[in-house]
Amino acid sequence: MSTDQMPTVFLGHGAPILLEDQRWMGQLAQWAQELPRPEAIVIVSAHWEHQPIALSSIEPAPLIYDFGGFDPKYYSLRYDAPTAPAVASRIANLLSDTTEVVQTQRGLDHGAYIPLMAMYPEADIPVVQMSLPTLRPEPLLQVGEKIAELRHEGVLIIGSGFLTHGLPYISMADPDAPAPGWSADFDLWASNAVMSGDLESLCDFEHRAPALRYAHPTTEHLVPLFVVAGAAHGLTGPVENTIDGYWFGLAKRSFTFS
């Protein structure tokens, strides 16, 4: 993989109990070792919707424990990565001609720090989180296209969601439970569309994807994929299916776009 242009990635991030899943944690750690080491990370998480586009703090800020019902130990997690004020400023400049960008004092949410704890556990790479300004594919593609230049500046752009996220329709009793039919069907459809570069079908997922009502009762865990796809020049380059399989029946399939 060429290091003069960083790849972009879409990954499933899981709840905090992902940290106890040695297999998935190992997959994420191995993936990070295979990627070129980034100078900085821009991450778009399903758990931050804000219009206009907002950026996480450029000063050290506490993590956001945006989950409930878990062991108390998860509410004292730390991920003290350096902030990335220069990257935040660069994002604002790249988007300034068409899009308003606001700077916040917000810390990272679990859609950002849980996968980063697996991939870069030393927390020594500067991180900035960017909000989802909409759930519509086309504007998110445009945002990705505008920040794609960061890939030539050593920045890894990550979309953090989940390829299926039908939480109301699964049991949290067994992480190794087989995938329900709706999860497997959507997973296969989305994987085929991504791997073949069929951006048109992906953008029209509301009409073309099978079992959408169950796979994504709300779509915030799918749409970070479109920011990444835009930064990957519309899926015109090589794509690697980096992680597959299921977690509590949900598709943890993840992609690397070179």
N, C-alpha and C positions, 0 to 999 in steps of 0.2 A: 504494500500500500504506500503510495507516494506521501511524503510528509510535507510537500509544498502546498498541499490543500488538505486540511483536516476532513475526515469523514463527518457525517451527521448520523445521529442514532435516534431510533424510537424504541422505548422500553416500557415494560410493565413494572410498576413500582411496589405493589403490594402494601398491605398494612404493616404496622410496626412488627408484628409477629413474623414477617419475612426474615427478620434478623436471626430467628431461631432455625430457619430452614437452611441447613448446611449445603444441600445440593444447589438450591437457587443462588444462595450467597456465593458459592464457589463458581457457578456459571458467570455471574456478574463480575467477580474478581478476575477470572480468566479472560473475560472479554476486555476488561480494562488493560490487562497486560498486553493484549494483542493489538490494541489501538496505539497510534502515535501518542506520546505523552503531550497533553495540551498545555499551553501557556495559561489558559483560562477556560472557564466553562460558562456557557449561557444555557439555562435550563428553563423550559416551559412546562409547568405542572398543571394537571387537571384540576388542582385545588385552588387555583387563583384566577378568577374571572374578574376583570376590571377594564372598564372603558372610560377614558382612553388607556392606551398601553401604559402600564406602570412597571417600575423596576424596583427590586429589593434594595435595602439600605446600602449606602456606600460607607457606613460606619458600622462597627460591630453591633449586632442586634441579636436578641434572644431568638431561639427557634420557636416556631409556632407548633404547638401540640394539638393539631386540628383533627383529633380523633377521640373516641370515648369508649369506655367499657373495657379497657385493657389493664394489664398488670401495672401497678403504680410505677414500676421501674422504667416504663417507657416514657414517663413524664419528666424524667430527669436526663434523657439522652442529651449528648453534646455533639456538635459538629462545628468546630471553631475554624472553619475555612476562612482564609483571607477574603476580604471584600474586593470588588473589582471596579473601582470608580472610573478608571480609564476606559474599560469596556462599556460601562454604563453610558459614559459620555459618547462613545463611538456609536452605540446603538441609537441614541437620540439624534446624532448627526445623520446617520444613514436613513432614518425614518422622517427626518424633519420636513422634507418637501411635501409630504402628503399626510402625515400622521402625527398627532400630538402624543408626546411622551411625558409622563410625570415621574418625578423621583419621590420615593417614599422612604420611610424608616422601618419598613416591614422586614422581619426576619424570614428565613427559609421555612417553607412548610414541609410536611412529611413526604409529599410527592417529589421533593427535591432531595432532602437529606437522607431518606432511607436508602435509595439506590446508590447515592454517593458514598454512604458509609460502607457499602459492599465494594464499590469499584475503586474508591480512593480513600481508604480508611485513615490515612495519615492526615487528611484534611489540610493538605499543603498546596492546593491549587485554588487560585482565586475563583469565586463563584458569584454570578449575578443571576437572579431569577427574574423572568419576564412574564407578565400576566397574559392571559387570553383575552383579547379585547372583544371577541365575538365567538360564537360557535359555528359560524358559517365557513365552509371550506375555502371559497374563493378569496375572501379578504385575508385569511390566514396564510394561504399560499403566497399572496403578495407580500405579507410581512416577512415570510421566510426568504423570498427572493431578494428583498431589500437588505437583509442582514447577512446574505450569503457571502459577502466580501470578507466577513470575519473569519471564514474558513481559511483564507490565505494569510491570516494574522495569528495562526496558532490556536484559534478558539474552537472548542468542541461544542457544537449545538446539539442539545438533547431535548427530545420531546418525551415527557414522562406521563404515561397514562395506563391503559390496560386494553388489550385488543378485544376482550369481552369483559363486561362489567355488570352482569345481571344479578346484583347482590340479592334482590328480593326473591330470586328463584333458585338459590343454592342453599345448602347446609354448610355451616362452618365446623362440622364435626370431624371431617377427614380431609386433610390437604391432598391426599392421593386419590380422592374419589374420582371416578370416571367423569368425563365431560358430558353434560347433558347434550342432547341432540342439537338444541339451538346454539349452544356455545361452539360445538364442533363445526356446525354448518357455517356460522358467521366467520369463524377462524379460517376455515378453508377458503371461503370466498375472498376474504380480505387478503390472505396470503397470496392467492393466485393473482389478484389485482396488483398488489405491490410488486411481486416478483416479475410480472410481465410488463410493468410500467404503465398499467391501464389507469391513468390518472382520471380520465373522464368518468369511468365507472365508480372510482373511489369518491369523487366529488358528488356523485349522484347516489350515494349510499342509502339515502332515505327512501329511494324508490327501487333500487336494485339489490340491496343486500338482503339475504335471507334472515329471518328471525330477528330483525332489528329491535322489535318491541321488547324482546327478552334479553338480547345481547347488550343493548344499550338503552335502557328505559330513559336515561338522559345521556347526552352524547359528549360530555366534557372529558371523558377518559379516552375517547377515540380521536378527537380533533387536534390534540398536539401533533399527531401524525402529519397534518397538513402544513404546519409551520416547518417541520423537518423536510417534507417533500418539496416545499418551495425553496428552501435553502439548498436542496439537492438538485436544483434546476429542473424541477418537474419530473423527477424519477427517470431522467434520461441516461444516467450512468449505471455502473454495476451496483447490484443490491445483494447483500448476503443475509440469509435467514440465520441469525446468530443464536437465538434461543427459541426453543419451542416447548410444547408440552402444556400441562394444565396444573393449576393450583386451586384447590377447592372447586374444581370444574371450570375455572375461568382460564382463558387462553393467555399464557404469559409470553406469547410469541413476540420476538424483538428483532429489529432489523438494523443493519449497518449500510449506509449509503455512501459509496466512495466518490 
